[in-house]
Amino acid sequence: MRAQLGAFYTRTTPPDFREAAKWAQKAAQGGSPLGDYLLGWLYEHGKGVTKDGSLDMQWYTEGANAGEPPSSGRDRLHDTERLGRQHAHPRRRVDPS
């Protein structure tokens, strides 16, 4: 419920990202994978919290470890970006010639 409340505040007009961060933090501390993901997203984008590349990764990893599918994708994307690898769009074919 706390994670959904946090997500709700990201969709209000105007969005209240500080309130979203407050509820996402409570949800994450309560063991919510969705709260982990939302907190990672907020840190990644600097919405309601100070933008922080290590904290976003920490919360995405927590969410991925707890089985939150969007967190798993963001977690892998961050790993790829941090290692400086380029990855092709999954639907785009790369011509080897």
C-alpha positions, -999 to 999 in steps of 0.1 A, spaced: 0 0 0 28 24 8 45 18 -26 12 25 -44 8 57 -24 43 68 -34 35 60 -71 2 80 -67 21 111 -58 42 109 -90 10 112 -110 -7 141 -92 -10 174 -109 16 188 -103 36 157 -92 47 157 -55 79 138 -58 90 147 -22 59 130 -9 64 101 -33 99 97 -20 87 97 16 62 69 9 86 49 -14 112 50 14 87 36 39 76 9 15 112 -1 7 121 -2 44 90 -24 48 104 -49 23 83 -38 -8 100 -46 -41 78 -20 -58 90 5 -32 126 -4 -40 120 1 -77 102 35 -72 130 47 -49 156 37 -75 137 56 -101 134 87 -80 171 87 -72 180 80 -109 160 110 -120 165 133 -90 128 136 -83 120 144 -47 155 134 -37 190 144 -47 201 125 -79 224 98 -69 238 71 -93 249 48 -65 217 50 -45 195 44 -76 216 13 -84 213 1 -47 175 4 -48 171 -11 -83 193 -40 -71 172 -45 -40 141 -46 -62 156 -70 -87 167 -93 -59 132 -92 -45 117 -101 -79 104 -67 -92 107 -71 -130 112 -34 -139 141 -32 -113 158 -62 -130 158 -44 -163 171 -11 -149 197 -30 -128 211 -47 -160 210 -15 -180 229 4 -153 256 -24 -152 260 -21 -189 262 17 -189 287 17 -161 309 -8 -178 309 14 -209 294 -13 -231 271 -4 -260 241 -26 -263 219 -28 -294 182 -23 -293 167 -58 -289 146 -55 -321 173 -40 -342 195 -64 -362 231 -56 -365 248 -63 -399 281 -81 -392 297 -69 -425 
